[in-house]
Structure formats: structure tokens, C-alpha cells
Amino acid sequence: MILGEHDVYQPDLVVLREAPATTERDVGIPLLAIEVLSPTSRRRDREVKTAALLAAGVAEVWLVDPDEHVVERCSRVGVRTAKG
């Protein structure tokens, strides 16, 4: 996802609003972005990436923490947590 000249993000998984043209690299703003947290990217994904994606218009960002067995559903109205 290209959000600005120096702001390019690549979530682990996205759900697109519509299929992109086969000739386009820009897929637009997805409906849902999913990040699987790792020890090296955990803080950046949670603080920087999530805020940028929501500000760009992504409806929800899911943060999947495989170590804690938790999924955080982040939206502009708040965060909901599900523990598995």
C-alpha cells in the first residue's frame, strides 16, 4: 500500500474492496489489513503501522499475536481483543 512518497506498507494479508486491474500495482485502500506480530516488528506494527493504515481509510487492522494467542481488532472507534 502506497500511502505517501516515503510511506509504503505491506501488511501480511489484506482483504480488498474490489479486484485491482491486472496492470495496476496500487491495489487501493483495503477493507481489512492483517499483521502477524513478531518480536522484531511488534512495536512498529502496533503503534506506527496500525495508526497509518487506519488514518488512510482501512476499516479494520487485525494484529495477530501467535505467542499470546490473541487477536486485536483495531478500528477508528477502538480496539477489541479476542483470546483463543
N, C-alpha and C positions, 0 to 999 in steps of 0.2 A: 504494500500500500504506500503510495507516494503522497505524503501529507504536506510536503514543502520541499524547497530546494535541497535542504540538508536533513529532512525528516522522512526517512523511508523505513517502514516497519514490515516485518514478515512474521505474522502470527503462525503458530504451529498448525492451526486449522481454521478455516473460515467457511461461513455459510453465506453465499452471495445472494443478493436480492434478485438478480436475473443473470442469465448466462452472458458472459462477455463475448464481444465479437472475436472471432478467431485470429484476427490480425492485430488486436489490441493487447498491450502489456498491462495497461491500467485496468483493473477489474472494478474500479469504483469503490464506494464505501460499503463494506459487508453488513449484513444484518447481525451477524454473530462472529466474534473472534475468540478463539480458544488458545490459551497459553498453558503449557505444561511447565510448571516451575522446576527449576534445577538450582542447586546450591550456588552456581556461578551467576545466574541471571535473576534469581528470586526477587531481590530488592528493586532492580530496574524494571522488571516486568510488572511488579505490583504498583510501584509509585509513578514511574515515568511513562511507560508504555500504556498502561491502562487509562491514565488521565488523557493522554494524547488521542487514543482511539475513541474514547467517549466524546471528547471535545470535537472530533472530526465527524461525528454522527453515527458511529456504531451503536446499535441499540443495546447490546449486552456484550460484556467481556467476561468469559469464564476463566478463572485461574484454578487449574487443577494441581493439587499438591499430592503427588503419589506417596511421599513419605508419611504424611499425616492423614491420608485417605479423606481429604476434604476438597470440596469444590466450592469456590466463592463465585457467586453470580453478581457481577458489578454492573450497575446501570446508572443513569444520571440521577435517579431517585434514591439510590443507596446500594447496600451490599446485603445479599442473603447467603447464608452458609449452609451447606449440606454435608454431613459427615457420614461416611459409608463404612 
